[in-house]
């Protein structure tokens, strides 16, 4: 030890080494030995530790000092230890760029703060330092000082807090009433709160009434109440924040604060002379109630009586009066919400009274409701969580009453907006089980009225477009409300498989079957998609056992057209007619496959549809896709069903897969005598088969995907096959975890590693122009469908193909995809600058060809080209790109006259970047 007694760095390194290599028993023994040395050890340590500047050593020195302050008797060294520690306060260290040691300013501040708050002996010496730094410091110093004060006050103790209370309050309130920024104000409020809590913690048991509260809390409250006599002034906002912080200190201070502030604000509201300040008064009172509620929750005294209970009637009266006035309503609603959300404050009858008053606003003052609709719904939602009965009995009838039974006319714009508003309100309110059940009954009844009749009351044909739009509003409301319930994990969602789904199926099946004279709105594809979303959401929430029982009726509907079990009332309306979805059914009836597919998609792997020969059923689906499907909706519905079943049961379908590889491709895709549309449909089916296998990393997945290369040279379907290359790995709404699909990790990487190199080579060495173009289309399709990380390593190989091929491709969507790929590659922390520099000439010229409206009709392409052109100065060095600057600026000037505003804006941004581009 003598050899290193004068070298504090060596001493600190030794201590650090000892800390790393000694066992816990050896560390305890070392501590006992050092403690027994007493004053000689502390004398030696203080001599060595004084004046250290290296941040690495300071981190260790602060840790050692904290142990000494806690474990050693420092009574004879208090001032010395104070001096060697407080000389660093506040920390002003700034780490150099790329600091390899990783020691931050906050690391040092935290370590030092733990030392300054390690012993109450520092209190008398620290308070003057804190006040000095707080008065003369910068923003960073003020923040550090306030945080340190809040950390140290509880350690320094209540006696010291009381002794310096007035000085500390004068300093802290200055940072609250005249803050330099919002963060400093928040830290000052927190420090004040900690100070009050520290002072009154020891006196809590002795305080029996509000009159027993003396000292800082009383003085500060009186000062703030005096300021609140002018609630419209800015100072009142700071005063109410201080009072709110007092509420979260000790029970006695909280009670005293509320007893002074609440009656004052209530009296102020009722004073006729202060009528112009009522909005500000309600706002301040609401903030006080919110603080009282939050304090009750944080203190975990939920069983205790609410602090504002004694003033409940007066406060409720004030906010109720405010609710009836259009000028005061927005300020009153947050206060009512604070009261409604405070445990054991309002009775059930009082909650019903609030709902009744709000109902009056909704019924009598629609303009006022629109102005404050979001806040009103927030209040009613809060009450629905506690007492949904009142919303059910009072609010929902008002909303449903204002919702018409038929679609508003084309001229009734205001009525249509009102429908949206009412449905939006219902969507927000009807989350609780009782309310959602009512929503289901009422809205599906309206759907019946809208969807089934084909004629108006006067015998004229109904406007199906308007009815479809209105029905879409209603279905979307049901879907969005159900989605909210699913995300929130409501346990009642599975029950709607017996309540909501039969109604949905019945409405759509009945409409499709009974519409003999004209296509009905229930066969509209947009409506079917939303209805399918509802079906999928409900079935996703079912356990496998419940799904299995439901699948019995579902399979009867799919295979036999018997919808008895899934649409119970339909049989009564249709004289027990059965549907033949894959045979002689009408186009409207075949559209209903979208609903059946939506029910199949979310089935668990262990749930087996009892459909007999599985291979034969999948062949039926494929035949329907290629031969009988009339619309994309029908085609995709069948393919979604096929893909979902194949994904889960591929191990049982080896003969089906081999047959498709060996026969289906040659018969439906390669054979040029087959119609083009049928071949394209077959490629679409091939894509979904490949997707189902790829996501589960089936051994045959790549065999299916690579087969698409065979028709790249076919000018009739080559581009369809090329696009399919990107569709296969793309994320979709069918094969995902929510629908219980079997998905393996890194399936995209496996696909990219196999397909991308082959596409790059084909784009460079293709035997024909058609094959080369298809390869470029496939490249852009794949890149667009996969994450950036999956292809960025291939960008050096991709760049030539994109630059000299895809950017001159006549297809605008291909050009746009390539430019978007360049943009994505340039984003992030490490853009491929060298790669871009190598092709900078080609890139600049290519972008310039794509920014003029007379040369490129696509707005999307022009915007993408301008964005990339504007980003080049930040990617490529000036010495490489500067020869193009005059040309680029000249061409960009011409683009400023583009007919599209979005293009002109992109041109301005790009031109600005090039103007600022200097060496």
BAGUDO-937279 format. One record per residue (C-alpha): x, y, z. Coordinates in steps of 0.1 Angstrom, whole numbers, plus 5000, padded with zeros to 4 digits. Example, Ala and Ser with C-alpha at 12.3 -4.5 7.8 and 13.67 -1.06 7.14 Angstrom:
BEGIN
512349555078;513749895071;
//
This chain:
BEGIN
500050005000;502950245007;504150214972;500850364958;499850594987;500450904966;498850774934;495050794937;494450644902;496350334912;494450314945;491050344927;492150074902;493149844931;489849904948;488049824916;490049514911;489349394946;485649454941;485749234910;487848944924;487048924961;484348694973;481448834993;482948705026;486348855017;484749185009;482949195042;486149115060;487949395041;485249635050;485449545087;489249595087;488949935070;486150035094;488149945124;490950175112;488550465118;490050815115;493450715101;491750545071;489350845065;492251085068;494150895041;491150855019;490151215019;493651315010;493751074981;490251134967;490451514966;490651674931;490051374909;488851464873;488951144852;485251044848;486250674849;487850714883;485050944895;482450674889;484450444912;485250714936;481650814940;480650454947;483450424974;482350754989;478750644993;479850325011;482050535034;479250785041;476850505050;479050255068;481750475085;481550735113;482251055095;481351295123;484951435124;485151445085;481751575075;482951905061;485951745044;483751475027;481251745018;483951955002;485551674981;482051574968;480151904964;482952054944;481651834915;478151964919;476552024895;478151794870;479151984838;480951694821;480251634784;481551314769;483651354738;482251224705;482550854700;483650814737;484750454739;484250434777;480550514774;480350724806;477550974802;476651294820;473651134836;475850844849;478051084868;475051294880;473250984893;476350854911;477151194926;473551244937;473550914956;476551044975;475051374983;471951204997;473850935016;473951105050;471751365068;474951525081;475351695047;471951875051;473052205068;475952245044;474052145013;470952375015;472952695009;474652534979;471352424964;469852764968;472852934952;472952694922;469152724917;469353104916;472353144893;472352824873;471552754836;468552534826;470652214829;471952324863;468452414876;467152074865;470051894881;469752094913;465952034916;466351664910;469051644936;467051844961;464051604957;466451314962;468151454993;465251615013;463951285027;467451195039;468251535054;465051505075;462051705086;463751915112;466152065086;463252105061;461252305087;464252525095;464852625059;461252595047;460752965039;464053005020;463352685000;459752774992;460853124980;463352964957;461152684944;458052894938;460053124916;460752824893;457052744893;455553084888;458253204864;459652884849;462352884822;460652584806;458052324813;460552054825;462052294851;458552374863;457752004867;460951934886;460252234909;456752104916;458151764924;460851914947;458152114965;456051814969;458951614984;459751895007;456251915021;455951545025;459351535043;458351825067;454951675077;455751305076;456751305113;453751525124;451051315106;449851125137;449551445157;447351625132;443751575140;442051875122;442752125095;443552385122;446552175133;448352225100;450952495104;454152615087;454952585050;451852405039;449452655055;451452955043;451852825007;448152735005;447053075017;449453234991;448053024963;444353084974;445053454972;446253414936;443153204927;440953504934;441853594898;441453254881;441753384846;445353504852;448353294842;449553284878;446353084887;447552794866;450852774885;448952814918;446552524911;449552304901;451152374935;447852284953;447551974932;451051864942;450151924979;447251684976;449751404968;451851465000;450451355033;446751295043;446751595066;448151835041;445851695014;442751745035;443852095044;444552185008;441152054996;439352225025;440752565015;440752534976;437452364968;435152594988;436952894975;436452794939;432852694944;432153024961;433953204932;431753024906;428553124923;429653494927;427653684900;430453944899;432853674887;430653534859;433253614832;435853394850;433553084853;435352884826;438652934842;437152854876;435652524864;438952434847;440952484879;438452294900;438552004875;442351994878;442051984916;439551694915;441751504891;444751544914;442651414944;441551114924;445051024912;446451074947;443850834960;444850574934;448650614940;448450604978;446550274975;443950405000;441050314978;439150185008;439450525025;436950805022;437551024992;439151355001;436451564984;433551364997;432451645021;432151894992;430551644967;427151804965;428452164960;430952054934;428451834915;426052124915;428752354900;429652114872;425952034865;425252404860;428252434837;427052134817;423852314808;425752614793;427252594759;430052834770;430852634801;430252284789;433752194777;435252314810;432652124831;432951784815;436451704827;435351774863;432351544860;434651274846;437051324875;434151284899;432650984881;436050804880;436850854917;436150544938;433250574963;432650934956;429350924936;426450694943;424750494916;421850744916;424251034912;425950864882;422450824867;421751184873;424851284853;423851054825;420451214825;421851564823;424151464794;421251304777;419451634778;422451794761;422451534734;418651554728;418151924729;421352074717;422851884688;425252164679;426452184714;426951804714;428951814683;431252084698;431951874729;431151524715;434651374722;434551494759;430951394764;431751044751;434751024773;432551104803;429850854793;432550584787;433950634822;430450594836;429750284815;432750114831;431150164865;427350174859;426550054823;422850034832;422450404830;423950424795;421750134785;418550294798;419150654790;421850724764;421550434739;417750494732;418550854724;421350764699;419350484683;416350704680;418350954660;419650684636;417250644606;415850314594;416750394558;419650554541;419550934538;419051074504;421851204482;421051564491;420851504528;424551574536;423851694571;421751384579;424451154566;427051334588;424751294617;424550914611;428350894611;428451084644;425850864660;427550544649;430850674660;429350744695;427850404697;431250244687;432950434715;430250364742;429150004735;432249814747;430749664779;428949334774;425449464781;425849754758;427449564730;424649304730;422149594727;424249734698;424249404680;420449364683;419649714672;422149744643;421449404628;417749494629;418449804609;420549594585;417549374580;415449674571;418049814547;419149494530;416149284523;413449504507;414149574471;411549854467;410750174485;407550234502;406050404472;406950114449;409950274433;413350104431;415550194460;418950364455;421150064461;424250264463;422950474492;421650174510;425049994505;426850294519;424550314550;424849934555;428649964553;428550234581;426549994603;428749694596;431949894601;430650014635;430049654646;433449544633;435449834649;433649784683;434249414682;437949474673;438249704704;436749434726;439149174711;442249394717;441049464752;440649094759;436949104768;435948754779;432448784764;433648784727;433248404722;429548424730;428848624699;429448314678;425848224688;424448574688;426048794662;427248544636;423848384629;422348724623;425148824599;424948504580;421148514579;421048874566;423548814538;422348464527;418748574527;419448884507;421448694481;418948414477;415748614478;417048884453;415448744422;414849074403;418049264410;421349224428;420849334464;423249544484;424049254507;426049104479;428149414476;431849314479;432649604504;429849484527;430849124524;434449214533;433349394565;431049104574;433848864569;436049064592;433349034619;433148654615;436848614616;437248834648;434648624667;436048284656;439548394664;438648424701;437148074703;439147784719;439747484697;436947274714;434347544706;435747594671;435347214665;431747214674;431047524652;432847354623;430147094621;427547334609;430147524588;431147214569;427447144562;427047484547;430247454526;429647094513;425847064512;424747424511;422747354543;422947674564;420547574591;423247574618;424947904609;421948114598;419047984618;416148204604;417148164567;415447824563;412047984573;412448254546;413548034518;411447714522;414447504532;416347584500;419947454499;422747634482;425247484458;428247724461;430447534437;427847424412;424547574400;424447874424;423948224412;426648484411;425248654442;425148324461;428748244451;429848574465;428848444499;431948224499;433648524513;431748464546;432448094547;436148154540;436148404568;434948134592;437547874579;440548114581;440848144619;440447774628;443147624650;445447354636;443747084656;440247174644;439446954614;436547044591;434446724586;434446754548;435346394539;437946364512;440346654518;442246614486;439046614466;437746924484;440847124476;440647004440;437047134440;438247474452;440947484425;438447394398;436147674411;438947924409;439947844374;436547754359;433547904377;434548204398;433048524383;434748784404;437948844423;436048824455;434948474448;438348374435;440148504466;437648354490;438148014476;441948054476;441948184512;440047884523;442447654503;445547824517;444447814553;443547444552;446747354533;448947544557;447647354587;447347014572;450046994546;451546684562;448346494552;448246634517;451446494501;449546334472;447646654465;450946854464;452646604441;449646604418;449846984415;453546984408;453246704382;449946774366;448147094375;451047314363;451347154330;447547134325;446547484337;449647704334;452047584308;449447474282;449147774259;445947644244;444147724277;442548064279;444648354292;442248434320;442248074332;446048054332;446248374352;443748234377;445847924379;448948134387;447048314414;446147974429;449747864426;450748174445;448448094475;449547724476;453247844476;452448094504;450747834526;453847604523;456447884526;455348034559;455547684575;458847614556;457547304539;460147114519;458147164487;457647534491;460647634470;459747374443;456447554438;457947904439;460747824414;458247674389;457148024381;460448084364;459347854336;456848104322;458848424325;459348414288;455648384280;454448724270;450848654280;451348554316;455048624323;454448944342;451748774363;454248504372;456848764380;454448954403;453648634420;457248604430;456748904453;453248804464;454448474479;456648614507;454348924513;452548964545;448848904543;445748904565;445048534562;448248344571;449148504604;449448424640;446048584649;444448334626;446448044642;448347974610;451447754613;454348004608;458047934612;460748194618;463048324591;460848184562;461348514543;465148494546;465048134532;462948254503;465148554495;468448364497;467148124471;465148344448;466948674447;470348564434;468548374406;466448674397;469548894396;471248654373;468248624350;467849004348;471449024336;471648704314;468148644302;467648474268;464948704256;463749064263;460448934276;462248704301;464548994312;461549234317;459748964337;462848924359;462949294365;459249294374;459849004398;462849174414;460849494421;457849284433;460049084457;461849384471;458649564477;457249274497;460149194521;461849394549;464849614540;467149394561;466349094539;467649244507;470049524516;473149294514;472149224477;471949594467;475349604450;474149324427;470649474423;471849824415;472949754379;469749574370;467649844384;469650134369;469949994334;466749804332;463949874355;464250254354;463550254317;460749994320;457550124304;455450014334;455050314359;454450084389;457849914382;459650234380;457950364412;458850044431;462550064420;462850434431;461150344464;463650064468;466550314463;464850544489;464550264514;468250154509;469350514515;467550544548;468950454582;472250514597;474450354571;473250424536;475150254508;477050564498;479850404478;477350194458;475250504449;478350704440;479350444415;476050484396;475450854404;475450964368;472850704357;470750774388;470651144383;469751114346;467150854353;465451064380;465451364357;463651164331;460951074356;460151414371;458451594341;454751554336;455051554298;457451254300;455951064330;452251064335;452250884369;452151134398;453550864422;456650814400;457351184397;457051234435;459350934442;461951054417;461951404432;462351264467;465251044457;466851324436;466551554466;468151294489;471251244467;473251544480;473151384515;474351044501;477051134475;480151344480;480151684465;483251624443;481351334426;478051504421;478751874416;479051854378;475351774376;474252064399;473452324372;471452064351;469551944381;468552294393;467452384357;465252084354;463852114389;462852474381;460652344352;459052094376;457852384398;455052434373;453752074376;449852054376;449951854409;450552034441;452151734458;454751714429;455452094432;456052054469;458551764464;460251974437;460752264461;462252034487;464651884462;465652214448;466352354483;468652054490;470552104458;470952484463;472452414497;474752144483;478352284485;481852144489;
//
